Amino acid sequence: MNDFDDLLDANRHFADDFALSGFDGFARAGVLMVTCMDSRIDPLRMIGLEAGDAKILRNPGGRVTDQVLVAIVLGVALLKVKRVLVVEHTRCAMSSSTEDELKERVGEYADTDASWMTIGAIVDPEATVLADVHRVTSHPLIGTDVIVGGFVYDVDTGLLQPVV
């Protein structure tokens, strides 16, 4: 038995009624969301969208990294993105410890030094959202016609709280 057989079986069932064949890949609702990889977050459903409506970028903490900026630039330039949501969330593992503590925990797990790694701990979620929104709005390849909002998602209520 393959370690992925259960997932491949589920995929075959998914493909039975697959509805996106031939889809052009544009963001039908003109939306792109940057959010955390936390499994409590269901990005499309939380804003009333479905597959094909939005571009979803996920990483630890929902941070606007250099690679995320590249994806946003491509989204607005090529994939009809007009609105960008930067969404961090409550009770995030990235805000549970300092940068050094997270590096230490990773290093202990891997039994090797992780001090060289940038993890991106979040000390103040609202301040981080503001800074990440600024990274998007100040980027020279992202037009002023793109609307950017920052939010904190409450994993206990399912509600988005606007920050900016």
ZIPEGI-V84617 format. One line per field, one symbol per residue. phi: phi as a letter, one per 40 degrees, with the letter a starting at -180 (. if undefined). psi: psi as a letter, one per 40 degrees, with the letter a starting at -180 (. if undefined). A space follows every 50 residues. Layout:
phi: ???
psi: ???
This chain:
phi: .ccbdccccccccccdbcbbcgccgccdcgbbbbaccdccbbdcccbgbb dgcacbbbadggcccdcccdccdccccbbgcbbbbbbbacfcccbcacdc ccccccccccfacbcccccgdbcbdccccdccccdcccccbbcccccbbb abccccbgccbcba
psi: hieeddddddddddedfheeheheeigdefihhhiieheehgdddeefii hedihhhhihefigiddddddddddddeefhehhhhhaiifhdeeeiidd dddddddddefihedehhdfihdhdddddddddddddeheehieehhhih ihhheddeihhhd.
